Amino acid sequence: MRVLARPSGDRGISPALPAVGYVLLALLWGLSTLGGWADDAFCAESGPSCSGDLRLVIAASTPFAALGVVLGVVALRRWAFLPFVVAALAWVAAGGVVFVGGFLVQP
């Protein structure tokens, strides 16, 4: 068995910490978009046109979520700081698009 040294840029943070953060952000986005939380929050008292517009908002947030997934995996595999930051910002952007877009589609 071979013991590997820590990466040179390691600050002593376990990879589990950002991984749990990404999983929680992904869960929040997934429940908001796929679980119907956004529809219940923004279009509960509106007609089907609001739900249709909200689907467009969800589609606009999907590339940010996909970027968060890809960069999160890259950051955890390479243990690089910049992908960690960009992945977290991508998840925040995905949630922000759903939140702001949900307010904009309300009648």
Buried (B, 14 or more C-beta within 10 A) or exposed (E): EEEEEEEEEEEEEEEEEBBEBBEEBBEBBEEBBEEEBBBEBBBEEBEEEBBEBBBEBBEEBBEBBEBBBEBBBBBBEEBBEEBBEBBBBBBBBBBEBBBEBBEEBEE
